[in-house]
Amino acid sequence: MYQKEKMDIFLKYSPGSPEAVSRGCTCPAAENNFGRGRSKNGVIEASFAADPYCTIHGFEVLFGIKLE
């Protein structure tokens, strides 16, 4: 898969969303409010916890770094 295609998928599916999980996302779904973002003091924010090894949101997609 080309880097542009990977970035398109990265931007289209939020970490932990059902759509991302069905495509292989390994980011914590519950912690990411199932793709809606993390909650701070009861307010949902556009911040996410990502698994560095995730094939959609991980370091390899973002930085081109393959973790072993």
C-alpha positions in Angstrom: 0.0 0.0 0.0 1.4 3.4 -0.9 2.1 6.0 1.8 -0.7 8.4 0.5 -3.2 5.6 0.7 -2.1 4.8 4.3 -2.5 8.5 5.3 -5.9 8.7 3.7 -7.1 5.7 5.8 -5.3 7.3 8.9 -7.3 10.5 8.4 -10.6 8.8 7.6 -10.9 6.5 10.6 -10.5 7.7 14.1 -8.4 5.5 16.5 -10.7 2.9 18.2 -13.7 3.6 15.9 -15.7 0.5 14.8 -14.7 1.2 11.2 -11.0 1.4 12.0 -11.2 -1.7 14.2 -12.8 -3.6 11.4 -9.8 -2.6 9.2 -7.3 -3.9 11.7 -6.9 -0.9 14.2 -5.4 -2.0 17.5 -5.8 1.3 19.3 -7.8 1.2 22.6 -11.4 1.5 21.5 -12.9 2.2 25.0 -10.3 4.7 25.9 -10.9 6.5 22.7 -14.7 6.5 23.3 -15.1 4.2 20.2 -13.6 6.8 17.8 -15.2 9.9 19.3 -12.2 11.1 21.2 -11.0 10.9 24.8 -13.0 12.4 27.7 -11.6 14.9 30.1 -13.8 15.9 33.0 -16.8 14.6 31.1 -16.0 16.6 28.0 -15.1 14.7 24.8 -12.0 16.1 23.1 -10.5 15.5 19.7 -7.5 13.7 21.2 -6.8 10.0 21.0 -4.6 7.3 22.5 -2.9 5.4 19.6 -1.1 2.0 19.7 2.4 2.6 18.2 2.1 -0.8 16.5 -1.3 -0.1 14.9 -1.2 -0.7 11.2 -3.5 2.4 10.7 -2.5 4.9 13.3 1.0 3.7 14.4 4.5 5.0 14.1 5.1 3.2 10.8 2.3 5.1 9.1 3.0 8.5 10.8 6.8 8.5 10.7 7.9 5.6 8.5 9.4 4.0 11.6 9.0 0.2 11.8 9.0 -0.9 15.4 10.2 -4.4 16.1 
